[in-house]
Amino acid sequence: MLEIGEELSPKKSFVWAVEWPGWCRSGRTVEVARELLVAVGPRYATVARTAGDKLPTVTIAELEVVESVTGGSGTEFGVPSAIVDDDRRPVSTAEAKRLAGLVAAAWTTFNLVASQAPAELRKGPRGGGRDTAKMIGHVVEADSAYADEIGIKHKPPQPGDVDAVAALRNSILEVLNNPSDGSPLAGRKWTPRYAARRIAWHAIDHAWEIEDRSEFKP
């Protein structure tokens, strides 16, 4: 069985694997989101291997819903924005190391995909969509905002400044590597478990978008 959480709204729903930050998919219905979650299992397995972990193989019938919540405007916009009870569970030292490792693997995956992608990506049906450089900039900008959410005050790096980007992400990993009683970080809203799944989801989601809109396949 694979424990999953669900965030539901009339226009879009998210489904994520509780113990695997970044293994998350959305769909117009929760049923579609579940199907997509299982379908991308082999792709996420690459992320897990990068972190030195092994992903279980599951079917839709083996998904076990442990929490289902109503989403809001963020959900419909396309962001898994609900912080659920499961996200508030304590995090042991070993769990913290594992969660941080999977977040680091998500960034490694994004960097690999982006570095080998063409400069221009296939456009959507209406001609929209960021090209590779703008996608990289978007992910770095989001990481800077995520750092702020967990109490890290850090000058937003330029996307091309490799050392500055690495320093920002290492600061995030330092926070996630700490055991926790599950309380929000820095007296704000995000808990360690939610921060890990949100940050990893964003990097992986855009890595897969780049793959799907280019000829590159790892």
PyMOL commands that place a pseudoatom at each C-alpha (Angstrom):
pseudoatom trace, name=CA, resn=MET, resi=1, chain=A, elem=C, hetatm=0, pos=[0.000, 0.000, 0.000]
pseudoatom trace, name=CA, resn=LEU, resi=2, chain=A, elem=C, hetatm=0, pos=[1.031, 3.605, -0.591]
pseudoatom trace, name=CA, resn=GLU, resi=3, chain=A, elem=C, hetatm=0, pos=[-0.291, 6.226, 1.798]
pseudoatom trace, name=CA, resn=ILE, resi=4, chain=A, elem=C, hetatm=0, pos=[-1.492, 9.325, -0.023]
pseudoatom trace, name=CA, resn=GLY, resi=5, chain=A, elem=C, hetatm=0, pos=[-2.984, 12.695, 0.788]
pseudoatom trace, name=CA, resn=GLU, resi=6, chain=A, elem=C, hetatm=0, pos=[-5.552, 14.507, -1.311]
pseudoatom trace, name=CA, resn=GLU, resi=7, chain=A, elem=C, hetatm=0, pos=[-6.385, 18.185, -1.767]
pseudoatom trace, name=CA, resn=LEU, resi=8, chain=A, elem=C, hetatm=0, pos=[-9.698, 18.648, -3.560]
pseudoatom trace, name=CA, resn=SER, resi=9, chain=A, elem=C, hetatm=0, pos=[-11.357, 21.591, -5.293]
pseudoatom trace, name=CA, resn=PRO, resi=10, chain=A, elem=C, hetatm=0, pos=[-14.045, 21.853, -7.987]
pseudoatom trace, name=CA, resn=LYS, resi=11, chain=A, elem=C, hetatm=0, pos=[-11.565, 22.592, -10.794]
pseudoatom trace, name=CA, resn=LYS, resi=12, chain=A, elem=C, hetatm=0, pos=[-8.371, 20.811, -9.759]
pseudoatom trace, name=CA, resn=SER, resi=13, chain=A, elem=C, hetatm=0, pos=[-7.231, 18.212, -7.262]
pseudoatom trace, name=CA, resn=PHE, resi=14, chain=A, elem=C, hetatm=0, pos=[-3.799, 17.164, -5.989]
pseudoatom trace, name=CA, resn=VAL, resi=15, chain=A, elem=C, hetatm=0, pos=[-2.697, 13.739, -4.800]
pseudoatom trace, name=CA, resn=TRP, resi=16, chain=A, elem=C, hetatm=0, pos=[0.673, 13.141, -3.150]
pseudoatom trace, name=CA, resn=ALA, resi=17, chain=A, elem=C, hetatm=0, pos=[2.593, 10.267, -1.592]
pseudoatom trace, name=CA, resn=VAL, resi=18, chain=A, elem=C, hetatm=0, pos=[2.899, 11.006, 2.111]
pseudoatom trace, name=CA, resn=GLU, resi=19, chain=A, elem=C, hetatm=0, pos=[6.423, 9.679, 2.637]
pseudoatom trace, name=CA, resn=TRP, resi=20, chain=A, elem=C, hetatm=0, pos=[7.864, 10.770, -0.718]
pseudoatom trace, name=CA, resn=PRO, resi=21, chain=A, elem=C, hetatm=0, pos=[8.267, 14.554, -1.098]
pseudoatom trace, name=CA, resn=GLY, resi=22, chain=A, elem=C, hetatm=0, pos=[7.699, 15.629, -4.682]
pseudoatom trace, name=CA, resn=TRP, resi=23, chain=A, elem=C, hetatm=0, pos=[5.791, 12.533, -5.782]
pseudoatom trace, name=CA, resn=CYS, resi=24, chain=A, elem=C, hetatm=0, pos=[2.656, 14.535, -6.453]
pseudoatom trace, name=CA, resn=ARG, resi=25, chain=A, elem=C, hetatm=0, pos=[0.288, 15.042, -9.360]
pseudoatom trace, name=CA, resn=SER, resi=26, chain=A, elem=C, hetatm=0, pos=[-2.775, 17.105, -10.096]
pseudoatom trace, name=CA, resn=GLY, resi=27, chain=A, elem=C, hetatm=0, pos=[-5.794, 16.531, -12.308]
pseudoatom trace, name=CA, resn=ARG, resi=28, chain=A, elem=C, hetatm=0, pos=[-9.214, 17.951, -13.042]
pseudoatom trace, name=CA, resn=THR, resi=29, chain=A, elem=C, hetatm=0, pos=[-10.613, 15.263, -10.745]
pseudoatom trace, name=CA, resn=VAL, resi=30, chain=A, elem=C, hetatm=0, pos=[-9.085, 13.329, -7.884]
pseudoatom trace, name=CA, resn=GLU, resi=31, chain=A, elem=C, hetatm=0, pos=[-9.461, 10.112, -9.896]
pseudoatom trace, name=CA, resn=VAL, resi=32, chain=A, elem=C, hetatm=0, pos=[-7.361, 11.557, -12.715]
pseudoatom trace, name=CA, resn=ALA, resi=33, chain=A, elem=C, hetatm=0, pos=[-4.777, 12.808, -10.216]
pseudoatom trace, name=CA, resn=ARG, resi=34, chain=A, elem=C, hetatm=0, pos=[-4.496, 9.323, -8.703]
pseudoatom trace, name=CA, resn=GLU, resi=35, chain=A, elem=C, hetatm=0, pos=[-3.954, 7.778, -12.131]
pseudoatom trace, name=CA, resn=LEU, resi=36, chain=A, elem=C, hetatm=0, pos=[-1.251, 10.314, -12.946]
pseudoatom trace, name=CA, resn=LEU, resi=37, chain=A, elem=C, hetatm=0, pos=[0.471, 9.759, -9.597]
pseudoatom trace, name=CA, resn=VAL, resi=38, chain=A, elem=C, hetatm=0, pos=[0.831, 6.055, -10.329]
pseudoatom trace, name=CA, resn=ALA, resi=39, chain=A, elem=C, hetatm=0, pos=[1.821, 6.716, -13.946]
pseudoatom trace, name=CA, resn=VAL, resi=40, chain=A, elem=C, hetatm=0, pos=[4.765, 8.932, -12.973]
pseudoatom trace, name=CA, resn=GLY, resi=41, chain=A, elem=C, hetatm=0, pos=[6.053, 6.441, -10.420]
pseudoatom trace, name=CA, resn=PRO, resi=42, chain=A, elem=C, hetatm=0, pos=[8.917, 5.303, -12.689]
pseudoatom trace, name=CA, resn=ARG, resi=43, chain=A, elem=C, hetatm=0, pos=[9.946, 8.932, -13.235]
pseudoatom trace, name=CA, resn=TYR, resi=44, chain=A, elem=C, hetatm=0, pos=[9.943, 9.672, -9.528]
pseudoatom trace, name=CA, resn=ALA, resi=45, chain=A, elem=C, hetatm=0, pos=[11.896, 6.468, -8.913]
pseudoatom trace, name=CA, resn=THR, resi=46, chain=A, elem=C, hetatm=0, pos=[14.853, 8.206, -10.589]
pseudoatom trace, name=CA, resn=VAL, resi=47, chain=A, elem=C, hetatm=0, pos=[14.637, 10.992, -8.013]
pseudoatom trace, name=CA, resn=ALA, resi=48, chain=A, elem=C, hetatm=0, pos=[14.475, 8.453, -5.203]
pseudoatom trace, name=CA, resn=ARG, resi=49, chain=A, elem=C, hetatm=0, pos=[17.548, 6.620, -6.551]
pseudoatom trace, name=CA, resn=THR, resi=50, chain=A, elem=C, hetatm=0, pos=[19.438, 9.908, -6.655]
pseudoatom trace, name=CA, resn=ALA, resi=51, chain=A, elem=C, hetatm=0, pos=[18.704, 10.223, -2.935]
pseudoatom trace, name=CA, resn=GLY, resi=52, chain=A, elem=C, hetatm=0, pos=[19.870, 6.650, -2.345]
pseudoatom trace, name=CA, resn=ASP, resi=53, chain=A, elem=C, hetatm=0, pos=[16.315, 5.400, -1.788]
pseudoatom trace, name=CA, resn=LYS, resi=54, chain=A, elem=C, hetatm=0, pos=[14.135, 2.855, -3.551]
pseudoatom trace, name=CA, resn=LEU, resi=55, chain=A, elem=C, hetatm=0, pos=[10.576, 3.615, -4.580]
pseudoatom trace, name=CA, resn=PRO, resi=56, chain=A, elem=C, hetatm=0, pos=[7.901, 0.942, -4.207]
pseudoatom trace, name=CA, resn=THR, resi=57, chain=A, elem=C, hetatm=0, pos=[5.908, -0.107, -7.262]
pseudoatom trace, name=CA, resn=VAL, resi=58, chain=A, elem=C, hetatm=0, pos=[2.195, 0.420, -6.688]
pseudoatom trace, name=CA, resn=THR, resi=59, chain=A, elem=C, hetatm=0, pos=[-1.114, 0.242, -8.518]
pseudoatom trace, name=CA, resn=ILE, resi=60, chain=A, elem=C, hetatm=0, pos=[-4.118, 2.511, -8.148]
pseudoatom trace, name=CA, resn=ALA, resi=61, chain=A, elem=C, hetatm=0, pos=[-5.811, -0.202, -6.091]
pseudoatom trace, name=CA, resn=GLU, resi=62, chain=A, elem=C, hetatm=0, pos=[-2.928, -0.043, -3.609]
pseudoatom trace, name=CA, resn=LEU, resi=63, chain=A, elem=C, hetatm=0, pos=[-3.357, 3.669, -2.839]
pseudoatom trace, name=CA, resn=GLU, resi=64, chain=A, elem=C, hetatm=0, pos=[-4.556, 4.297, 0.710]
pseudoatom trace, name=CA, resn=VAL, resi=65, chain=A, elem=C, hetatm=0, pos=[-6.003, 7.738, 1.432]
pseudoatom trace, name=CA, resn=VAL, resi=66, chain=A, elem=C, hetatm=0, pos=[-4.874, 8.834, 4.892]
pseudoatom trace, name=CA, resn=GLU, resi=67, chain=A, elem=C, hetatm=0, pos=[-6.037, 12.427, 4.613]
pseudoatom trace, name=CA, resn=SER, resi=68, chain=A, elem=C, hetatm=0, pos=[-8.381, 14.283, 2.299]
pseudoatom trace, name=CA, resn=VAL, resi=69, chain=A, elem=C, hetatm=0, pos=[-8.928, 18.031, 2.591]
pseudoatom trace, name=CA, resn=THR, resi=70, chain=A, elem=C, hetatm=0, pos=[-10.776, 20.751, 0.728]
pseudoatom trace, name=CA, resn=GLY, resi=71, chain=A, elem=C, hetatm=0, pos=[-8.493, 23.001, -1.260]
pseudoatom trace, name=CA, resn=GLY, resi=72, chain=A, elem=C, hetatm=0, pos=[-8.951, 26.646, -2.113]
pseudoatom trace, name=CA, resn=SER, resi=73, chain=A, elem=C, hetatm=0, pos=[-7.892, 29.232, -4.643]
pseudoatom trace, name=CA, resn=GLY, resi=74, chain=A, elem=C, hetatm=0, pos=[-4.266, 28.047, -4.472]
pseudoatom trace, name=CA, resn=THR, resi=75, chain=A, elem=C, hetatm=0, pos=[-5.352, 24.539, -5.414]
pseudoatom trace, name=CA, resn=GLU, resi=76, chain=A, elem=C, hetatm=0, pos=[-7.276, 25.766, -8.432]
pseudoatom trace, name=CA, resn=PHE, resi=77, chain=A, elem=C, hetatm=0, pos=[-4.352, 27.988, -9.436]
pseudoatom trace, name=CA, resn=GLY, resi=78, chain=A, elem=C, hetatm=0, pos=[-2.201, 24.853, -9.539]
pseudoatom trace, name=CA, resn=VAL, resi=79, chain=A, elem=C, hetatm=0, pos=[-0.345, 24.710, -6.220]
pseudoatom trace, name=CA, resn=PRO, resi=80, chain=A, elem=C, hetatm=0, pos=[-0.651, 22.060, -3.473]
pseudoatom trace, name=CA, resn=SER, resi=81, chain=A, elem=C, hetatm=0, pos=[-1.179, 24.755, -0.853]
pseudoatom trace, name=CA, resn=ALA, resi=82, chain=A, elem=C, hetatm=0, pos=[-3.033, 22.984, 1.974]
pseudoatom trace, name=CA, resn=ILE, resi=83, chain=A, elem=C, hetatm=0, pos=[-1.022, 22.150, 5.088]
pseudoatom trace, name=CA, resn=VAL, resi=84, chain=A, elem=C, hetatm=0, pos=[-2.689, 19.044, 6.517]
pseudoatom trace, name=CA, resn=ASP, resi=85, chain=A, elem=C, hetatm=0, pos=[-2.565, 17.197, 9.829]
pseudoatom trace, name=CA, resn=ASP, resi=86, chain=A, elem=C, hetatm=0, pos=[-0.091, 14.693, 8.435]
pseudoatom trace, name=CA, resn=ASP, resi=87, chain=A, elem=C, hetatm=0, pos=[2.314, 17.559, 7.724]
pseudoatom trace, name=CA, resn=ARG, resi=88, chain=A, elem=C, hetatm=0, pos=[2.315, 18.363, 11.436]
pseudoatom trace, name=CA, resn=ARG, resi=89, chain=A, elem=C, hetatm=0, pos=[3.738, 15.012, 12.529]
pseudoatom trace, name=CA, resn=PRO, resi=90, chain=A, elem=C, hetatm=0, pos=[7.081, 15.094, 14.361]
pseudoatom trace, name=CA, resn=VAL, resi=91, chain=A, elem=C, hetatm=0, pos=[10.210, 14.457, 12.318]
pseudoatom trace, name=CA, resn=SER, resi=92, chain=A, elem=C, hetatm=0, pos=[12.979, 12.301, 13.775]
pseudoatom trace, name=CA, resn=THR, resi=93, chain=A, elem=C, hetatm=0, pos=[16.663, 12.849, 13.041]
pseudoatom trace, name=CA, resn=ALA, resi=94, chain=A, elem=C, hetatm=0, pos=[16.667, 9.984, 10.538]
pseudoatom trace, name=CA, resn=GLU, resi=95, chain=A, elem=C, hetatm=0, pos=[13.470, 11.197, 8.869]
pseudoatom trace, name=CA, resn=ALA, resi=96, chain=A, elem=C, hetatm=0, pos=[14.811, 14.742, 8.597]
pseudoatom trace, name=CA, resn=LYS, resi=97, chain=A, elem=C, hetatm=0, pos=[17.937, 13.483, 6.841]
pseudoatom trace, name=CA, resn=ARG, resi=98, chain=A, elem=C, hetatm=0, pos=[15.828, 11.426, 4.435]
pseudoatom trace, name=CA, resn=LEU, resi=99, chain=A, elem=C, hetatm=0, pos=[13.405, 14.271, 3.630]
pseudoatom trace, name=CA, resn=ALA, resi=100, chain=A, elem=C, hetatm=0, pos=[16.262, 16.698, 3.040]
pseudoatom trace, name=CA, resn=GLY, resi=101, chain=A, elem=C, hetatm=0, pos=[17.957, 14.119, 0.824]
pseudoatom trace, name=CA, resn=LEU, resi=102, chain=A, elem=C, hetatm=0, pos=[14.877, 13.804, -1.360]
pseudoatom trace, name=CA, resn=VAL, resi=103, chain=A, elem=C, hetatm=0, pos=[14.572, 17.591, -1.663]
pseudoatom trace, name=CA, resn=ALA, resi=104, chain=A, elem=C, hetatm=0, pos=[18.234, 17.761, -2.696]
pseudoatom trace, name=CA, resn=ALA, resi=105, chain=A, elem=C, hetatm=0, pos=[17.579, 15.002, -5.239]
pseudoatom trace, name=CA, resn=ALA, resi=106, chain=A, elem=C, hetatm=0, pos=[14.674, 17.006, -6.651]
pseudoatom trace, name=CA, resn=TRP, resi=107, chain=A, elem=C, hetatm=0, pos=[16.994, 19.959, -7.289]
pseudoatom trace, name=CA, resn=THR, resi=108, chain=A, elem=C, hetatm=0, pos=[19.634, 17.661, -8.776]
pseudoatom trace, name=CA, resn=THR, resi=109, chain=A, elem=C, hetatm=0, pos=[16.998, 16.257, -11.126]
pseudoatom trace, name=CA, resn=PHE, resi=110, chain=A, elem=C, hetatm=0, pos=[15.858, 19.717, -12.168]
pseudoatom trace, name=CA, resn=ASN, resi=111, chain=A, elem=C, hetatm=0, pos=[19.418, 20.896, -12.769]
pseudoatom trace, name=CA, resn=LEU, resi=112, chain=A, elem=C, hetatm=0, pos=[20.230, 17.848, -14.893]
pseudoatom trace, name=CA, resn=VAL, resi=113, chain=A, elem=C, hetatm=0, pos=[17.127, 18.190, -17.027]
pseudoatom trace, name=CA, resn=ALA, resi=114, chain=A, elem=C, hetatm=0, pos=[17.515, 21.949, -17.464]
pseudoatom trace, name=CA, resn=SER, resi=115, chain=A, elem=C, hetatm=0, pos=[21.215, 21.678, -18.351]
pseudoatom trace, name=CA, resn=GLN, resi=116, chain=A, elem=C, hetatm=0, pos=[20.505, 19.278, -21.203]
pseudoatom trace, name=CA, resn=ALA, resi=117, chain=A, elem=C, hetatm=0, pos=[17.299, 20.831, -22.498]
pseudoatom trace, name=CA, resn=PRO, resi=118, chain=A, elem=C, hetatm=0, pos=[17.095, 23.023, -25.608]
pseudoatom trace, name=CA, resn=ALA, resi=119, chain=A, elem=C, hetatm=0, pos=[16.929, 26.782, -25.079]
pseudoatom trace, name=CA, resn=GLU, resi=120, chain=A, elem=C, hetatm=0, pos=[13.462, 26.895, -26.604]
pseudoatom trace, name=CA, resn=LEU, resi=121, chain=A, elem=C, hetatm=0, pos=[10.748, 24.508, -25.488]
pseudoatom trace, name=CA, resn=ARG, resi=122, chain=A, elem=C, hetatm=0, pos=[7.663, 23.446, -27.333]
pseudoatom trace, name=CA, resn=LYS, resi=123, chain=A, elem=C, hetatm=0, pos=[4.817, 25.845, -26.750]
pseudoatom trace, name=CA, resn=GLY, resi=124, chain=A, elem=C, hetatm=0, pos=[1.430, 24.909, -25.382]
pseudoatom trace, name=CA, resn=PRO, resi=125, chain=A, elem=C, hetatm=0, pos=[-1.752, 24.721, -27.480]
pseudoatom trace, name=CA, resn=ARG, resi=126, chain=A, elem=C, hetatm=0, pos=[-2.170, 28.497, -27.116]
pseudoatom trace, name=CA, resn=GLY, resi=127, chain=A, elem=C, hetatm=0, pos=[1.495, 29.299, -27.703]
pseudoatom trace, name=CA, resn=GLY, resi=128, chain=A, elem=C, hetatm=0, pos=[2.365, 29.802, -24.044]
pseudoatom trace, name=CA, resn=GLY, resi=129, chain=A, elem=C, hetatm=0, pos=[4.943, 28.401, -21.671]
pseudoatom trace, name=CA, resn=ARG, resi=130, chain=A, elem=C, hetatm=0, pos=[8.340, 29.467, -20.362]
pseudoatom trace, name=CA, resn=ASP, resi=131, chain=A, elem=C, hetatm=0, pos=[11.500, 28.563, -22.237]
pseudoatom trace, name=CA, resn=THR, resi=132, chain=A, elem=C, hetatm=0, pos=[14.360, 26.867, -20.371]
pseudoatom trace, name=CA, resn=ALA, resi=133, chain=A, elem=C, hetatm=0, pos=[16.176, 29.965, -19.065]
pseudoatom trace, name=CA, resn=LYS, resi=134, chain=A, elem=C, hetatm=0, pos=[12.977, 31.456, -17.735]
pseudoatom trace, name=CA, resn=MET, resi=135, chain=A, elem=C, hetatm=0, pos=[12.034, 28.123, -16.169]
pseudoatom trace, name=CA, resn=ILE, resi=136, chain=A, elem=C, hetatm=0, pos=[15.377, 28.055, -14.349]
pseudoatom trace, name=CA, resn=GLY, resi=137, chain=A, elem=C, hetatm=0, pos=[14.838, 31.616, -13.168]
pseudoatom trace, name=CA, resn=HIS, resi=138, chain=A, elem=C, hetatm=0, pos=[11.343, 30.798, -11.990]
pseudoatom trace, name=CA, resn=VAL, resi=139, chain=A, elem=C, hetatm=0, pos=[12.491, 27.826, -9.912]
pseudoatom trace, name=CA, resn=VAL, resi=140, chain=A, elem=C, hetatm=0, pos=[15.320, 29.827, -8.317]
pseudoatom trace, name=CA, resn=GLU, resi=141, chain=A, elem=C, hetatm=0, pos=[12.939, 32.684, -7.548]
pseudoatom trace, name=CA, resn=ALA, resi=142, chain=A, elem=C, hetatm=0, pos=[10.477, 30.255, -5.973]
pseudoatom trace, name=CA, resn=ASP, resi=143, chain=A, elem=C, hetatm=0, pos=[13.227, 28.666, -3.862]
pseudoatom trace, name=CA, resn=SER, resi=144, chain=A, elem=C, hetatm=0, pos=[14.091, 32.110, -2.542]
pseudoatom trace, name=CA, resn=ALA, resi=145, chain=A, elem=C, hetatm=0, pos=[10.468, 32.658, -1.561]
pseudoatom trace, name=CA, resn=TYR, resi=146, chain=A, elem=C, hetatm=0, pos=[10.316, 29.205, 0.027]
pseudoatom trace, name=CA, resn=ALA, resi=147, chain=A, elem=C, hetatm=0, pos=[13.435, 30.010, 2.057]
pseudoatom trace, name=CA, resn=ASP, resi=148, chain=A, elem=C, hetatm=0, pos=[11.662, 33.039, 3.463]
pseudoatom trace, name=CA, resn=GLU, resi=149, chain=A, elem=C, hetatm=0, pos=[8.693, 30.861, 4.406]
pseudoatom trace, name=CA, resn=ILE, resi=150, chain=A, elem=C, hetatm=0, pos=[10.912, 28.756, 6.669]
pseudoatom trace, name=CA, resn=GLY, resi=151, chain=A, elem=C, hetatm=0, pos=[12.723, 31.668, 8.273]
pseudoatom trace, name=CA, resn=ILE, resi=152, chain=A, elem=C, hetatm=0, pos=[15.795, 32.019, 6.056]
pseudoatom trace, name=CA, resn=LYS, resi=153, chain=A, elem=C, hetatm=0, pos=[16.762, 35.574, 5.218]
pseudoatom trace, name=CA, resn=HIS, resi=154, chain=A, elem=C, hetatm=0, pos=[18.789, 35.324, 2.056]
pseudoatom trace, name=CA, resn=LYS, resi=155, chain=A, elem=C, hetatm=0, pos=[19.423, 37.715, -0.795]
pseudoatom trace, name=CA, resn=PRO, resi=156, chain=A, elem=C, hetatm=0, pos=[17.633, 36.309, -3.864]
pseudoatom trace, name=CA, resn=PRO, resi=157, chain=A, elem=C, hetatm=0, pos=[20.375, 34.918, -6.135]
pseudoatom trace, name=CA, resn=GLN, resi=158, chain=A, elem=C, hetatm=0, pos=[20.647, 35.491, -9.839]
pseudoatom trace, name=CA, resn=PRO, resi=159, chain=A, elem=C, hetatm=0, pos=[19.763, 32.247, -11.674]
pseudoatom trace, name=CA, resn=GLY, resi=160, chain=A, elem=C, hetatm=0, pos=[23.159, 32.162, -13.364]
pseudoatom trace, name=CA, resn=ASP, resi=161, chain=A, elem=C, hetatm=0, pos=[25.083, 32.557, -10.109]
pseudoatom trace, name=CA, resn=VAL, resi=162, chain=A, elem=C, hetatm=0, pos=[25.690, 28.874, -9.412]
pseudoatom trace, name=CA, resn=ASP, resi=163, chain=A, elem=C, hetatm=0, pos=[27.426, 29.432, -6.090]
pseudoatom trace, name=CA, resn=ALA, resi=164, chain=A, elem=C, hetatm=0, pos=[24.722, 31.751, -4.766]
pseudoatom trace, name=CA, resn=VAL, resi=165, chain=A, elem=C, hetatm=0, pos=[21.952, 29.359, -5.805]
pseudoatom trace, name=CA, resn=ALA, resi=166, chain=A, elem=C, hetatm=0, pos=[23.778, 26.478, -4.131]
pseudoatom trace, name=CA, resn=ALA, resi=167, chain=A, elem=C, hetatm=0, pos=[24.227, 28.544, -0.959]
pseudoatom trace, name=CA, resn=LEU, resi=168, chain=A, elem=C, hetatm=0, pos=[20.511, 29.325, -0.849]
pseudoatom trace, name=CA, resn=ARG, resi=169, chain=A, elem=C, hetatm=0, pos=[19.540, 25.693, -1.298]
pseudoatom trace, name=CA, resn=ASN, resi=170, chain=A, elem=C, hetatm=0, pos=[22.094, 24.503, 1.244]
pseudoatom trace, name=CA, resn=SER, resi=171, chain=A, elem=C, hetatm=0, pos=[20.546, 26.904, 3.759]
pseudoatom trace, name=CA, resn=ILE, resi=172, chain=A, elem=C, hetatm=0, pos=[17.156, 25.326, 3.099]
pseudoatom trace, name=CA, resn=LEU, resi=173, chain=A, elem=C, hetatm=0, pos=[18.599, 21.839, 3.513]
pseudoatom trace, name=CA, resn=GLU, resi=174, chain=A, elem=C, hetatm=0, pos=[20.207, 22.822, 6.815]
pseudoatom trace, name=CA, resn=VAL, resi=175, chain=A, elem=C, hetatm=0, pos=[16.775, 23.700, 8.162]
pseudoatom trace, name=CA, resn=LEU, resi=176, chain=A, elem=C, hetatm=0, pos=[15.133, 20.545, 6.813]
pseudoatom trace, name=CA, resn=ASN, resi=177, chain=A, elem=C, hetatm=0, pos=[17.921, 18.366, 8.215]
pseudoatom trace, name=CA, resn=ASN, resi=178, chain=A, elem=C, hetatm=0, pos=[16.900, 19.216, 11.771]
pseudoatom trace, name=CA, resn=PRO, resi=179, chain=A, elem=C, hetatm=0, pos=[14.527, 16.971, 13.754]
pseudoatom trace, name=CA, resn=SER, resi=180, chain=A, elem=C, hetatm=0, pos=[11.265, 18.658, 14.673]
pseudoatom trace, name=CA, resn=ASP, resi=181, chain=A, elem=C, hetatm=0, pos=[8.175, 18.275, 16.816]
pseudoatom trace, name=CA, resn=GLY, resi=182, chain=A, elem=C, hetatm=0, pos=[6.156, 19.159, 13.711]
pseudoatom trace, name=CA, resn=SER, resi=183, chain=A, elem=C, hetatm=0, pos=[5.540, 22.781, 14.621]
pseudoatom trace, name=CA, resn=PRO, resi=184, chain=A, elem=C, hetatm=0, pos=[5.639, 25.496, 11.943]
pseudoatom trace, name=CA, resn=LEU, resi=185, chain=A, elem=C, hetatm=0, pos=[9.130, 26.679, 11.127]
pseudoatom trace, name=CA, resn=ALA, resi=186, chain=A, elem=C, hetatm=0, pos=[10.284, 30.109, 12.287]
pseudoatom trace, name=CA, resn=GLY, resi=187, chain=A, elem=C, hetatm=0, pos=[6.896, 30.757, 13.889]
pseudoatom trace, name=CA, resn=ARG, resi=188, chain=A, elem=C, hetatm=0, pos=[5.222, 30.988, 10.494]
pseudoatom trace, name=CA, resn=LYS, resi=189, chain=A, elem=C, hetatm=0, pos=[2.959, 28.470, 8.713]
pseudoatom trace, name=CA, resn=TRP, resi=190, chain=A, elem=C, hetatm=0, pos=[5.085, 25.882, 6.943]
pseudoatom trace, name=CA, resn=THR, resi=191, chain=A, elem=C, hetatm=0, pos=[6.016, 22.731, 8.849]
pseudoatom trace, name=CA, resn=PRO, resi=192, chain=A, elem=C, hetatm=0, pos=[9.132, 20.717, 7.889]
pseudoatom trace, name=CA, resn=ARG, resi=193, chain=A, elem=C, hetatm=0, pos=[7.116, 17.982, 6.178]
pseudoatom trace, name=CA, resn=TYR, resi=194, chain=A, elem=C, hetatm=0, pos=[5.040, 20.450, 4.180]
pseudoatom trace, name=CA, resn=ALA, resi=195, chain=A, elem=C, hetatm=0, pos=[8.124, 22.483, 3.245]
pseudoatom trace, name=CA, resn=ALA, resi=196, chain=A, elem=C, hetatm=0, pos=[9.843, 19.341, 1.950]
pseudoatom trace, name=CA, resn=ARG, resi=197, chain=A, elem=C, hetatm=0, pos=[6.929, 18.205, -0.181]
pseudoatom trace, name=CA, resn=ARG, resi=198, chain=A, elem=C, hetatm=0, pos=[6.162, 21.696, -1.522]
pseudoatom trace, name=CA, resn=ILE, resi=199, chain=A, elem=C, hetatm=0, pos=[9.768, 22.504, -2.448]
pseudoatom trace, name=CA, resn=ALA, resi=200, chain=A, elem=C, hetatm=0, pos=[10.460, 19.081, -3.972]
pseudoatom trace, name=CA, resn=TRP, resi=201, chain=A, elem=C, hetatm=0, pos=[7.164, 19.126, -5.882]
pseudoatom trace, name=CA, resn=HIS, resi=202, chain=A, elem=C, hetatm=0, pos=[7.952, 22.466, -7.487]
pseudoatom trace, name=CA, resn=ALA, resi=203, chain=A, elem=C, hetatm=0, pos=[11.406, 21.454, -8.708]
pseudoatom trace, name=CA, resn=ILE, resi=204, chain=A, elem=C, hetatm=0, pos=[10.246, 18.064, -9.991]
pseudoatom trace, name=CA, resn=ASP, resi=205, chain=A, elem=C, hetatm=0, pos=[7.080, 19.419, -11.586]
pseudoatom trace, name=CA, resn=HIS, resi=206, chain=A, elem=C, hetatm=0, pos=[9.103, 21.847, -13.686]
pseudoatom trace, name=CA, resn=ALA, resi=207, chain=A, elem=C, hetatm=0, pos=[11.781, 19.273, -14.462]
pseudoatom trace, name=CA, resn=TRP, resi=208, chain=A, elem=C, hetatm=0, pos=[9.104, 17.015, -15.888]
pseudoatom trace, name=CA, resn=GLU, resi=209, chain=A, elem=C, hetatm=0, pos=[7.524, 19.918, -17.745]
pseudoatom trace, name=CA, resn=ILE, resi=210, chain=A, elem=C, hetatm=0, pos=[10.855, 20.644, -19.416]
pseudoatom trace, name=CA, resn=GLU, resi=211, chain=A, elem=C, hetatm=0, pos=[11.225, 16.973, -20.338]
pseudoatom trace, name=CA, resn=ASP, resi=212, chain=A, elem=C, hetatm=0, pos=[7.722, 16.844, -21.770]
pseudoatom trace, name=CA, resn=ARG, resi=213, chain=A, elem=C, hetatm=0, pos=[8.255, 19.997, -23.821]
pseudoatom trace, name=CA, resn=SER, resi=214, chain=A, elem=C, hetatm=0, pos=[11.632, 19.052, -25.249]
pseudoatom trace, name=CA, resn=GLU, resi=215, chain=A, elem=C, hetatm=0, pos=[13.273, 16.106, -26.933]
pseudoatom trace, name=CA, resn=PHE, resi=216, chain=A, elem=C, hetatm=0, pos=[15.447, 15.375, -23.885]
pseudoatom trace, name=CA, resn=LYS, resi=217, chain=A, elem=C, hetatm=0, pos=[14.639, 12.251, -21.917]
pseudoatom trace, name=CA, resn=PRO, resi=218, chain=A, elem=C, hetatm=0, pos=[17.024, 11.144, -19.119]
for i in range(1, 218): cmd.bond("trace and resi %d" % i, "trace and resi %d" % (i + 1))
show_as sticks, trace
zoom trace
